[in-house]
Amino acid sequence: MDLLTGILATTFLAGGVLALAAMGEVLAERVGVVNLGAEGLMAMGAITGVATVAAVPSPALGFAAALVVGALFGMVFAFATVTVRANQVLCGLALTLIGTGLANTIGRSYSGTPSAAVFERVEVPLLSDIPILGPALFSQNVLLYLIYIVLPLGLHYLLFHTRHGLNMRAVGENPAAADAGGIPVGLIRFAYVTAGAALCGGAGAYLTLAFVPAWSDGMVAGRGWIAVSLVIFAGYRPVNAVLTALLFGLITSIGFVGQARNWPVAAPFLSMLPYLGTIALMIVPVLAWQKVRRLMAAPAALGEPFYRDVR
Amino acid sequence: MLQGLRLQRLPSVQPGIALAMRALAIAIVVLAASIALLVAGEDPLALGAQLVSATFSSTFGMEDFGLLVIPLILTGLSVAVGQQIGTWNIGAEGQFLVGAFAATAVGLFVPGPAWLILPLIIAAGALGGVVWILVPTLARAFVGVNELITTLLLNFVAALLVYYVSTGPWRDRVGMSNSSTPRITVEMPEFWGLIHWGLPIAILIALAAAAILAFSRWGYEVRLSGSNPSAAAYAGIAVGRHIITVMLLSGLIAGVAGAFELAGTVHRLQGGISNNFGYLGIMVAVLARNSCVGVIFTGILMAFILNSGIILQTQGITTSAVLAMTGAILFLTAIGDELAHYRILRTASTRA
């Protein structure tokens, strides 16, 4: 593979982790719940993936197990934030601590050894022979097609072209009005916070089963937080979330290439790029185009609990 | 719902109920951990007794415990101060690291007598903390960018920076370790065993912050801006300017914590110097309900939990497990906080 193909292939691979988690976060935030536990959910998903394939060497099963674990943690989080209406910021931070701590505790016995099974590349006939683009786009693992094509288009359709999607957005924008209109606010919030958490768990498993195929302490390394910020930058839209994730995949990829080619920049500085890039991306667009603010506005009831009985 | 009983949500919480809820949260987590230990074939009661005796009946235990209290009070204070105006400084970890980094720069490369260098080290730490929160502060005040995520992402950058200098250019080339800098030339004087003057100073800083917030005009305006920004702005208070000073102060305190940890406890810069103090500070502040005096007590409580974790490590329980436990306490605290808002009413009518 030449340089450009290598960069592109890594971009898609690295962006996939962020895209999956960011889409999960879009789901939760669209119905009005900020889940700052993405980092912890990804850690749990990552170790679940590794532990599952160590027992049964099937990456699909590992990925499914991570989805389930993510959903379980998501239900606990949804119980706290939607049912009890506890502070979302605190619960999210707590979930990150719990997930990271648990994953590192469970992960001690898996540390350092490569994942027993990983998602293999699938070569799409003919298309993978296209120069430069072919190997990067059509010689990837099967999850990537799910992440880049099926999920974003499916979620976009769900959110913006179905009646149910309209209900979801209503719950995030104005839960009181939605409630008055007979939409089950609590149920919808609970369901999509759980579904979003499942996707975050899946993103963790993608990390250990496709991208960096081994478990190590602290390997999620802030990707959950980057995913949370990408959602803001993506204006809470699934397709945009994938595009911004790709941008970040590119930044990560450039860092990798720099290390591999011995650029005269120390490796830790190249590793800083995704974090600094995220911060820059959160600030620059708002500075440059004031209008962006309204266009990309968060759901109006984001982060606010809904009390039906208190009027 | 039961006949004649109704739940009512109150807008405010009585301190007594809130305190009880926090105690309950900790008790539930300790109970859950005990059950987990029982299942794993350990005796939780014996372990608990061992924890208390290991901490309080030996000089070593008291020293370790006291040294942990210092950074936890300060990082907790850092988060609590930010919360006064409603900002979340989740970046105390990064400001702590950069504070320690800046303090190391002075400690390693500025020659001079200790009475001059020591204040310089602490000033450098404070400056490091301020520099590290500067961009999130300006972004929040002028562009409206959520500080929660920007401060947090800078933690990772700070960790990479400290990792780079302590294993790279500032690496100790003489000593046996090649993952830390050489020992800095001056250190904080100690007053009891290994416990240095950072402890009383940290307590004084917390009391001073509480006093300034409670009694000064600035503190009044900050608290008003925090509880109701629009009312404060309407009353002519420069809310944006207060956000800047409060956030910079928050970073400064975390930076000082890093300088104290370096000059008083660890004496050399290394990757793990932060020991999650920044993240645990969030816990300390939340448990203290963002009271600057309260963080002194919750800092001590957190230090005991953390120290227990270190003692438990000899029993095969890791710091990660302790991190998960603190997360669980935080989680239950958040739930308990909300439940504390409710009271059960008896109603005459049977309409449930």
Chai-1 contact restraints between the chains, C-beta under 6 A:
chainA,res_idxA,chainB,res_idxB,connection_type,confidence,min_distance_angstrom,max_distance_angstrom,comment,restraint_id
A,A80,B,I335,contact,1.0,0.0,6.0,A-B,restraint_1
A,V84,B,I335,contact,1.0,0.0,6.0,A-B,restraint_2
A,V84,B,E338,contact,1.0,0.0,6.0,A-B,restraint_3
A,R85,B,E338,contact,1.0,0.0,6.0,A-B,restraint_4
A,A86,B,A334,contact,1.0,0.0,6.0,A-B,restraint_5
A,A86,B,I335,contact,1.0,0.0,6.0,A-B,restraint_6
A,A86,B,E338,contact,1.0,0.0,6.0,A-B,restraint_7
A,N87,B,A334,contact,1.0,0.0,6.0,A-B,restraint_8
A,L90,B,A334,contact,1.0,0.0,6.0,A-B,restraint_9
A,C91,B,F331,contact,1.0,0.0,6.0,A-B,restraint_10
A,C91,B,A334,contact,1.0,0.0,6.0,A-B,restraint_11
A,A94,B,G327,contact,1.0,0.0,6.0,A-B,restraint_12
A,A94,B,L330,contact,1.0,0.0,6.0,A-B,restraint_13
A,A94,B,F331,contact,1.0,0.0,6.0,A-B,restraint_14
A,L97,B,L323,contact,1.0,0.0,6.0,A-B,restraint_15
A,L97,B,T326,contact,1.0,0.0,6.0,A-B,restraint_16
A,L97,B,G327,contact,1.0,0.0,6.0,A-B,restraint_17
A,I98,B,A324,contact,1.0,0.0,6.0,A-B,restraint_18
A,I98,B,G327,contact,1.0,0.0,6.0,A-B,restraint_19
A,I98,B,A328,contact,1.0,0.0,6.0,A-B,restraint_20
A,G101,B,S320,contact,1.0,0.0,6.0,A-B,restraint_21
A,G101,B,L323,contact,1.0,0.0,6.0,A-B,restraint_22
A,G101,B,A324,contact,1.0,0.0,6.0,A-B,restraint_23
A,G101,B,G327,contact,1.0,0.0,6.0,A-B,restraint_24
A,L102,B,A324,contact,1.0,0.0,6.0,A-B,restraint_25
A,N104,B,S320,contact,1.0,0.0,6.0,A-B,restraint_26
A,T105,B,T318,contact,1.0,0.0,6.0,A-B,restraint_27
A,T105,B,S320,contact,1.0,0.0,6.0,A-B,restraint_28
A,T105,B,A321,contact,1.0,0.0,6.0,A-B,restraint_29
A,G222,B,F156,contact,1.0,0.0,6.0,A-B,restraint_30
A,W225,B,L152,contact,1.0,0.0,6.0,A-B,restraint_31
A,S229,B,I149,contact,1.0,0.0,6.0,A-B,restraint_32
A,A266,B,Y164,contact,1.0,0.0,6.0,A-B,restraint_33
A,P268,B,L160,contact,1.0,0.0,6.0,A-B,restraint_34
A,P268,B,Y163,contact,1.0,0.0,6.0,A-B,restraint_35
A,P268,B,Y164,contact,1.0,0.0,6.0,A-B,restraint_36
A,S271,B,L160,contact,1.0,0.0,6.0,A-B,restraint_37
A,M272,B,V157,contact,1.0,0.0,6.0,A-B,restraint_38
A,M272,B,L160,contact,1.0,0.0,6.0,A-B,restraint_39
A,Y275,B,L153,contact,1.0,0.0,6.0,A-B,restraint_40
A,Y275,B,F156,contact,1.0,0.0,6.0,A-B,restraint_41
A,Y275,B,V157,contact,1.0,0.0,6.0,A-B,restraint_42
A,T278,B,L153,contact,1.0,0.0,6.0,A-B,restraint_43
A,I279,B,T150,contact,1.0,0.0,6.0,A-B,restraint_44
A,I279,B,L153,contact,1.0,0.0,6.0,A-B,restraint_45
A,M282,B,V145,contact,1.0,0.0,6.0,A-B,restraint_46
A,I283,B,A139,contact,1.0,0.0,6.0,A-B,restraint_47
A,I283,B,V143,contact,1.0,0.0,6.0,A-B,restraint_48
A,I283,B,V145,contact,1.0,0.0,6.0,A-B,restraint_49
A,V286,B,V143,contact,1.0,0.0,6.0,A-B,restraint_50
A,L287,B,V143,contact,1.0,0.0,6.0,A-B,restraint_51
A,V310,B,R9,contact,1.0,0.0,6.0,A-B,restraint_52
